[in-house]
């Protein structure tokens, strides 16, 4: 399955991983049912899925306002991504 994945252009061009490196592999692990390995590969995978679900609901369901939830999840997701990125660079 890994041969079909899109390569990270940041890593390919500059040799440095981006904030999203590991998302595809984590999603593949999640679809295989390996939830712990998916989290270890990319810790923001679960909040990212929640974020996209609420963005989808925000677009589809116009009777309710999901703006605060979407913004909150985006901030939490960004914090997790930045912390895990720096943790990956240090260790």
PyMOL commands that set and color helices and strands:
alter all, ss='L'
color gray80, all
select helices_A, chain A and resi 2-4+9-14+23-31+35-41+45-60+67-90
alter helices_A, ss='H'
color red, helices_A
deselect
rebuild
show_as cartoon
